[in-house]
Amino acid sequence: MNKVLPLAALIIALGLILFLYQRLRNTETALEMAQKRFNDCEQVNFQLQNQLVQATRGPVPDSLKVRD
């Protein structure tokens, strides 16, 4: 009985560590997916804003276009 209690505590602690590690990995994966979706939405938003500006103001004249 004297050795069983510390062994059980170690097994429970190891199980808890493994559980929390798995939760952390899942959270990191979800965060990466959310960041990717946010970036995609930000890009689409930028494109839609450009389309709106072109629709309301018309095309940009050649004299104002940026030359490469």
Distance bins in CASP14 RR format, pairs under 12 A and 6 or more apart:
PFRMAT RR
TARGET T0000
AUTHOR 0000-0000-0000
RMODE 2
METHOD distances of the structure
MODEL  1
1 7 0 0 0 0 0 1 0 0 0 0 0
1 8 0 0 0 0 0 1 0 0 0 0 0
2 8 0 0 0 0 0 1 0 0 0 0 0
3 9 0 0 0 0 0 1 0 0 0 0 0
3 10 0 0 0 0 0 1 0 0 0 0 0
4 10 0 0 0 0 0 1 0 0 0 0 0
4 11 0 0 0 0 0 1 0 0 0 0 0
5 11 0 0 0 0 0 1 0 0 0 0 0
5 12 0 0 0 0 0 1 0 0 0 0 0
6 12 0 0 0 0 0 1 0 0 0 0 0
6 13 0 0 0 0 0 1 0 0 0 0 0
7 13 0 0 0 0 0 1 0 0 0 0 0
7 14 0 0 0 0 0 1 0 0 0 0 0
8 14 0 0 0 0 0 1 0 0 0 0 0
8 15 0 0 0 0 0 1 0 0 0 0 0
9 15 0 0 0 0 0 1 0 0 0 0 0
9 16 0 0 0 0 0 1 0 0 0 0 0
10 16 0 0 0 0 0 1 0 0 0 0 0
10 17 0 0 0 0 0 1 0 0 0 0 0
11 17 0 0 0 0 0 1 0 0 0 0 0
11 18 0 0 0 0 0 1 0 0 0 0 0
12 18 0 0 0 0 0 1 0 0 0 0 0
12 19 0 0 0 0 0 1 0 0 0 0 0
13 19 0 0 0 0 0 1 0 0 0 0 0
13 20 0 0 0 0 0 1 0 0 0 0 0
14 20 0 0 0 0 0 1 0 0 0 0 0
14 21 0 0 0 0 0 1 0 0 0 0 0
15 21 0 0 0 0 1 0 0 0 0 0 0
15 22 0 0 0 0 1 0 0 0 0 0 0
15 23 0 0 0 0 0 1 0 0 0 0 0
16 22 0 0 0 0 0 1 0 0 0 0 0
16 23 0 0 0 0 0 1 0 0 0 0 0
17 23 0 0 0 0 0 1 0 0 0 0 0
17 24 0 0 0 0 0 1 0 0 0 0 0
18 24 0 0 0 0 0 1 0 0 0 0 0
18 25 0 0 0 0 0 1 0 0 0 0 0
19 25 0 0 0 0 0 1 0 0 0 0 0
19 26 0 0 0 0 0 1 0 0 0 0 0
20 26 0 0 0 0 0 1 0 0 0 0 0
20 27 0 0 0 0 0 1 0 0 0 0 0
21 27 0 0 0 0 0 1 0 0 0 0 0
21 28 0 0 0 0 0 1 0 0 0 0 0
22 28 0 0 0 0 0 1 0 0 0 0 0
22 29 0 0 0 0 0 1 0 0 0 0 0
23 29 0 0 0 0 0 1 0 0 0 0 0
23 30 0 0 0 0 0 1 0 0 0 0 0
24 30 0 0 0 0 0 1 0 0 0 0 0
24 31 0 0 0 0 0 1 0 0 0 0 0
25 31 0 0 0 0 0 1 0 0 0 0 0
25 32 0 0 0 0 0 1 0 0 0 0 0
26 32 0 0 0 0 0 1 0 0 0 0 0
26 33 0 0 0 0 0 1 0 0 0 0 0
27 33 0 0 0 0 0 1 0 0 0 0 0
27 34 0 0 0 0 0 1 0 0 0 0 0
28 34 0 0 0 0 0 1 0 0 0 0 0
28 35 0 0 0 0 0 1 0 0 0 0 0
29 35 0 0 0 0 0 1 0 0 0 0 0
29 36 0 0 0 0 0 1 0 0 0 0 0
30 36 0 0 0 0 0 1 0 0 0 0 0
30 37 0 0 0 0 0 1 0 0 0 0 0
31 37 0 0 0 0 0 1 0 0 0 0 0
31 38 0 0 0 0 0 1 0 0 0 0 0
32 38 0 0 0 0 0 1 0 0 0 0 0
32 39 0 0 0 0 0 1 0 0 0 0 0
33 39 0 0 0 0 0 1 0 0 0 0 0
33 40 0 0 0 0 0 1 0 0 0 0 0
34 40 0 0 0 0 0 1 0 0 0 0 0
34 41 0 0 0 0 0 1 0 0 0 0 0
35 41 0 0 0 0 0 1 0 0 0 0 0
35 42 0 0 0 0 0 1 0 0 0 0 0
36 42 0 0 0 0 0 1 0 0 0 0 0
36 43 0 0 0 0 0 1 0 0 0 0 0
37 43 0 0 0 0 0 1 0 0 0 0 0
37 44 0 0 0 0 0 1 0 0 0 0 0
38 44 0 0 0 0 0 1 0 0 0 0 0
38 45 0 0 0 0 0 1 0 0 0 0 0
39 45 0 0 0 0 0 1 0 0 0 0 0
39 46 0 0 0 0 0 1 0 0 0 0 0
40 46 0 0 0 0 0 1 0 0 0 0 0
40 47 0 0 0 0 0 1 0 0 0 0 0
41 47 0 0 0 0 0 1 0 0 0 0 0
41 48 0 0 0 0 0 1 0 0 0 0 0
42 48 0 0 0 0 0 1 0 0 0 0 0
42 49 0 0 0 0 0 1 0 0 0 0 0
43 49 0 0 0 0 0 1 0 0 0 0 0
43 50 0 0 0 0 0 1 0 0 0 0 0
44 50 0 0 0 0 0 1 0 0 0 0 0
44 51 0 0 0 0 0 1 0 0 0 0 0
45 51 0 0 0 0 0 1 0 0 0 0 0
45 52 0 0 0 0 0 1 0 0 0 0 0
46 52 0 0 0 0 0 1 0 0 0 0 0
46 53 0 0 0 0 0 1 0 0 0 0 0
47 53 0 0 0 0 0 1 0 0 0 0 0
47 54 0 0 0 0 0 1 0 0 0 0 0
48 54 0 0 0 0 0 1 0 0 0 0 0
48 55 0 0 0 0 0 1 0 0 0 0 0
49 55 0 0 0 0 0 1 0 0 0 0 0
49 56 0 0 0 0 0 1 0 0 0 0 0
49 57 0 0 0 0 0 1 0 0 0 0 0
50 56 0 0 0 0 0 1 0 0 0 0 0
50 57 0 0 0 0 0 1 0 0 0 0 0
50 58 0 0 0 0 0 1 0 0 0 0 0
50 59 0 0 0 0 0 1 0 0 0 0 0
50 60 0 0 0 0 0 1 0 0 0 0 0
51 57 0 0 0 0 0 1 0 0 0 0 0
51 58 0 0 0 0 0 1 0 0 0 0 0
51 59 0 0 0 0 0 1 0 0 0 0 0
52 58 0 0 0 0 0 1 0 0 0 0 0
53 59 0 0 0 0 0 1 0 0 0 0 0
53 60 0 0 0 0 1 0 0 0 0 0 0
54 60 1 0 0 1 0 0 0 0 0 0 0
57 64 0 0 0 0 0 1 0 0 0 0 0
58 64 0 0 0 0 0 1 0 0 0 0 0
59 65 0 0 0 0 1 0 0 0 0 0 0
60 66 0 0 0 0 1 0 0 0 0 0 0
END
